[in-house]
Amino acid sequence: MNPRVVAGETMTGQPVAKRVVFHIGGYDPITLHASVQRRFVREIARFQRTWSVKATVDGSHDTADQMQWNVTTIGPDWLVETDYRLVRWHDVIEVFGERGIGSRISVGILAFLDFVLAGTLWRYLQTNWRYALFFLYPFVTFGLLVAAAFLIGVAAYKITGSIPIAAGGGLFGLAAALAGPWRWLHLGDLFDDWIFSCEYIRFGNSEIEQRLDRLAAELVVAASNSAADEILVVGHSLGAVLAVDLLDRALKLDPELGRKKIPVTFLSVGSSILKIGLHPKAVRFRRTVERVANSRAIFWGDYQALTDVLNFYKCRPMAEMGLSTENEATVRVVKISRMLNDDMYQRIRFNFFRVHCQFVSGNDRRTSYDYFMLTCGPISAKSQTLAPDGAVSMIADDGGLIAGAPVSESELLGSPGAAA
């Protein structure tokens, strides 16, 4: 037997050979099958270069609920087959985007007022002021565009003294703002994001709930009958909220989920769990989070980053929601600047959406967080999350498994300030 494999087993348990991944992305209206798979293939190519491994993506298969493909990753002494399932909800997102612009603006402003008057904005400020700025950004920016249109009208009146011309100038300025900056700055998508979030908190979404019910049944079957060594559920951004909902539904179908044949790991990355959980009316969601956290058989790792303003940095999700911290998430704080080459990081550092997407992109450097190593690598996602440097000390320069100290319970990084 290859001594490297023996060493890997000593450190991490039996290396993963088969894995099933359920990935739920954030509120991203660009989720057409071709573009999503192309992006996955492009980013896994970076993973191959960084970790000196090989990967192939094939067997694409679509259903109404998910896009599914197979990933085979190979190192000198290991091979992993990943059944990768991307949960679809672009159709729900598209419904919000198809509303008339007047409806999107008016309902978006009502959603904004809902979060402000309910005290959620104040909770954002107390928990993570950067996220509060992200919340304010689309609405303040839209307000500035309206103000600019009004000033155009005022200027037209001062020049011509004509009220009709002034009104026309103001309307022209508003139309120009909606035709240009509204689209360029993705304000429509951001308005829709908050509209969806408000409706999800107060009423739920029947289309998504039915889909999650079907996927929960698939998850239970996979955890009971598949040949996988690990079931991994990944929720990115607002997808982390839906991932919690998915796991809760699976637990209702099988309260022993994760205790039987196959371990289940949940990773929330760049998470928006507190975006929903801090709203006073999100009682149903907080109960859902608590049930999932209290299932000791499901390991929960939460990855956060300072430079990602779309996540909650240095926060303990359970504590911030006022829930019991007895079984809280293992929080890992990571640095996106360490994942990328310097020139690449400098290019994207002020593109907040691109920085946010680094949680699901390939890395240029080996570091404690690597999306593709977690989803397609030979070390379990739980072991990588518990290890202080992720898989870095477990993978040799040539991509093979290497020996190291066992991961112990004392190394569990529950402190939100623990930098990776």
URFEN-V857126 format. One record per pair of residues at least 6 apart in sequence whose C-alpha atoms are under 7 Angstrom apart, sorted by sequence separation. I is the first residue (numbers start at 1). J is the second residue. D is the distance in whole Angstrom. If there is no record, write none. Layout:
I,J,D  I,J,D
//
This chain:
9,15,6  48,54,6  61,67,6  62,68,6  73,79,6  74,80,6  115,121,6  157,163,6  182,188,6  251,257,6  258,264,5  276,282,7  318,324,6  319,325,6  348,354,6  349,355,6  384,390,4  395,401,5  396,402,6  8,15,7  48,55,7  61,68,5  73,80,5  124,131,6  125,132,6  304,311,7  306,313,6  318,325,6  348,355,6  363,370,7  374,381,5  384,391,5  394,401,6  395,402,6  60,68,6  61,69,6  72,80,6  73,81,7  124,132,5  157,165,7  223,231,7  235,243,5  277,285,7  304,312,7  305,313,6  337,345,6  394,402,5  60,69,4  72,81,5  156,165,7  157,166,5  234,243,7  277,286,6  304,313,5  362,371,7  394,403,7  59,69,5  60,70,7  71,81,6  72,82,6  156,166,5  233,243,7  304,314,7  318,328,6  361,371,7  362,372,7  394,404,7  58,69,6  59,70,6  71,82,5  121,132,6  360,371,6  57,69,7  58,70,5  70,82,6  71,83,7  154,166,6  359,371,6  57,70,6  58,71,7  70,83,5  71,84,7  153,166,4  156,169,6  57,71,5  69,83,6  70,84,6  153,167,6  56,71,6  57,72,7  69,84,5  316,331,7  41,57,7  55,71,7  56,72,5  68,84,6  69,85,7  153,169,5  55,72,5  56,73,7  68,85,4  152,169,6  153,170,4  55,73,4  67,85,6  68,86,6  152,170,5  54,73,6  55,74,6  66,85,6  67,86,5  314,333,7  54,74,5  66,86,5  67,87,6  150,170,5  387,407,6  53,74,6  54,75,7  66,87,4  67,88,7  149,170,5  152,173,6  368,389,4  369,390,6  386,407,7  53,75,5  65,87,6  66,88,5  149,171,7  367,389,7  368,390,4  65,88,5  340,363,6  341,364,6  368,391,6  149,173,4  339,363,5  340,364,5  368,392,6  383,407,7  387,411,7  149,174,5  339,364,6  340,365,6  367,392,6  386,411,6  339,365,5  366,392,6  386,412,5  302,329,6  338,365,7  339,366,7  386,413,6  146,174,6  240,268,5  301,329,5  302,330,6  303,331,6  304,332,6  305,333,6  339,367,6  300,329,5  301,330,5  302,331,5  303,332,5  304,333,5  305,334,5  338,367,7  216,246,6  220,250,6  300,330,6  301,331,6  302,332,6  303,333,6  304,334,6  305,335,6  216,247,7  219,250,7  231,262,7  240,271,6  241,272,7  303,334,7  305,336,7  389,420,6  145,177,6  230,262,6  231,263,6  232,264,6  233,265,6  234,266,6  235,267,6  236,268,6  237,269,7  240,272,6  241,273,5  266,298,7  388,420,6  216,249,6  217,250,6  229,262,6  230,263,5  231,264,5  232,265,5  233,266,5  234,267,5  235,268,5  236,269,5  237,270,5  238,271,6  240,273,6  265,298,6  266,299,6  267,300,6  268,301,6  269,302,6  270,303,6  294,327,6  212,246,5  216,250,5  220,254,7  228,262,7  230,264,6  231,265,6  232,266,6  233,267,6  234,268,6  235,269,6  236,270,6  237,271,4  238,272,5  264,298,5  265,299,5  266,300,5  267,301,5  268,302,5  269,303,5  270,304,6  293,327,6  236,271,6  237,272,5  238,273,7  264,299,7  265,300,6  266,301,6  267,302,6  268,303,6  269,304,7  293,328,6  334,369,7  213,249,6  224,261,6  224,262,7  259,297,5  223,262,5  258,297,5  272,311,6  248,288,6  258,298,6  270,310,7  271,311,5  270,311,5  245,288,7  248,291,7  274,317,7  278,321,6  309,352,7  248,292,6  277,321,6  308,352,7  244,289,6  247,292,7  310,356,6  308,355,6  244,292,7  308,356,5  138,187,6  138,190,6  368,420,6  138,191,7  31,90,6  29,90,6  17,79,6  18,80,6  19,81,6  20,82,6  21,83,6  22,84,7  23,85,6  24,86,6  17,80,4  18,81,5  19,82,5  20,83,5  21,84,5  22,85,5  23,86,5  24,87,5  16,80,7  17,81,6  18,82,6  19,83,6  20,84,6  21,85,6  22,86,6  23,87,6  29,93,6  22,87,7  29,94,7  5,77,7  201,276,7  197,276,7  202,281,7  201,281,7  201,282,5  332,413,7  330,412,7  331,413,6  108,191,5  111,194,6  299,382,7  330,413,6  331,414,5  333,416,7  108,192,7  111,195,6  301,385,6  330,414,4  331,415,6  332,416,7  333,417,7  329,414,7  331,416,5  333,418,6  334,419,6  108,194,7  270,356,7  332,418,6  333,419,5  334,420,5  104,191,7  108,195,6  111,198,6  332,419,7  333,420,6  104,192,7  107,195,7  332,420,7  270,359,7  269,359,6  97,192,7  96,192,6  316,416,6  315,416,6  314,416,5  314,417,6  265,381,7  265,382,7  65,211,6  123,278,7  120,278,6  120,279,5  118,280,7  27,193,6  134,309,7  134,310,7  131,309,6  130,309,6  131,310,6  131,311,7  131,312,7  128,312,6  128,313,7  20,228,6  18,227,7  19,228,5  18,228,5  19,229,6  20,230,7  21,231,6  22,232,6  23,233,6  24,234,6  25,235,6  26,236,6  18,229,5  19,230,5  20,231,5  21,232,5  22,233,5  23,234,5  24,235,5  25,236,5  26,237,5  27,238,6  17,229,7  19,231,6  20,232,6  21,233,6  22,234,6  23,235,6  24,236,6  25,237,7  26,238,5  16,229,6  26,239,4  25,239,5  24,239,5  24,240,7  24,243,6  82,376,6  80,376,7  80,377,7  80,378,6  78,378,7  73,376,7  50,363,7  50,364,6  47,362,5  50,365,6  51,366,7  46,362,5  47,363,6  50,366,6  46,363,6  43,361,6  44,362,6  46,364,6  43,362,5  76,399,6  77,400,6  75,399,5  76,400,5  77,401,7  47,372,7  75,400,6  44,372,7  52,398,6  53,399,6  52,399,5  51,399,6  21,375,7  17,378,7  16,378,5  15,378,5  16,379,6  15,379,6  16,380,6  12,379,7  12,383,6  11,403,6  8,401,5  11,404,6  8,402,6  11,405,6  12,406,7  7,402,6  8,403,6  11,406,4  12,407,7  5,401,6  7,403,4  10,406,7  11,407,7  4,401,6  4,402,6
//
